[in-house]
Amino acid sequence: MILYIGNKLSRHGNTPTSVETLGKLLSKDFQVKSVSDKKNKILRLLEMLWSIVKYRHKTEYVLIDTYSTSNFYYALLCAGMARCVGAPYIPVLHGGKLENRLRLNAKMSDFIFKYSYANVAPSGYLFEIFQKYGYNVDYIPNNIEIGNYTFTKRNSVRPKLLYVRAFSPLYNPQMALDVLALLLQKYDDASLCMVGPDRDGTLEKIKQKAEEMGLDDKVIFTGKLSKEAWWKLSESYDIFINTTNVDNTPVSVMEAMALGLPVVSTNVGGIPYLVEDGKEALLVDADDAEGMAQKILLLVDHPLKAVELAQNARKKVEGFDWENVKIAWVDLLKGKK
């Protein structure tokens, strides 16, 4: 049995994380038990730790979703419990700021990553970082099921922007509003749809800011949508924007690539490992709203370039189809690595 430790919080309104998406896919080839869906952080941690003890005789490996912020300590404690009961564990690395942990919390990092059966990086970005700090690491990329995504070719492109991300300062949603304001100086039909749940009150702040900027009639806030709902919604928009200050390999960007939306993104974290600037997306510096607006105007003025980017991006992301990626997971979990 594979015990998968992570935050299963979609039923509480959060975006599904790897423990739910990857866990579901792995269950096609392995018996997978995943925890925890407790909303309370303490109860969630206790269930994670107890599950490691409870299933210690049945568990072949413990997968531990590992992030860089406060959830880093979940991974620290779960790794410690796995070591105590003799269960091989595998941190699955997600945090865009994990390098800060490796640098500033070296002893804790060693405690987790030095004694693991393996460390799995879903991006070339974290793969290189963990190698640089001397840890053994396997690269198994984030994945999508490409057959679920209908590619829509856009022969004409308008400044109709789609943002799909949780609302948090890390992801810089304010930049999306700034980009829209710049585009409206040239095109009065520019618009923005922002899809995603709130994490910490940022959504209400952004709604208020949109009103203060006089953009409230140009911005739609949908809140959290199911994947199928935002895929359908994407047909009404022409450009996908990713404004984050910190990133790993965002699945929402991969999904946009699969759907045929040309992507304009900040050039941070794992993004330049996912796409090549000018070939599969257009990249700008972090917090460079003017630069992003200029890239969007380029696509509006040169729709054939948008088509080229979208087609190249679709081809690129087809390589991340689950049928390709699962081979590496099966090899790892069956001891063939």
Secondary structure, 3 states (H helix, E strand, C coil): CEEEECCCCHHHCCCCCHHHHHHHHHCCCCCEEEECCCCCHHHHHHHHHHHHHHCCCCCCEEEEEECCCCCHHHHHHHHHHHHHHCCCEEEEECCCCHHHHHHHCHHHHHHHHCCCCCCEECCHHHHHHHHHCCCCCEECCCCECHHHCCCCCCCCCCCEEEEECCECHHHCHHHHHHHHHHHHCCCCCCEEEEECCECCCHHHHHHHHHHHCCCCCCEEEEECCCHHHHHHHHCCCCEEEECCCCCCCCHHHHHHHHHCCCEEEECCCCHHHHCCECCCEEEECCCCHHHHHHHHHHHHHCHHHHHHHHHHHHHHHHCCEHHHHHHHHHHHHCCCC
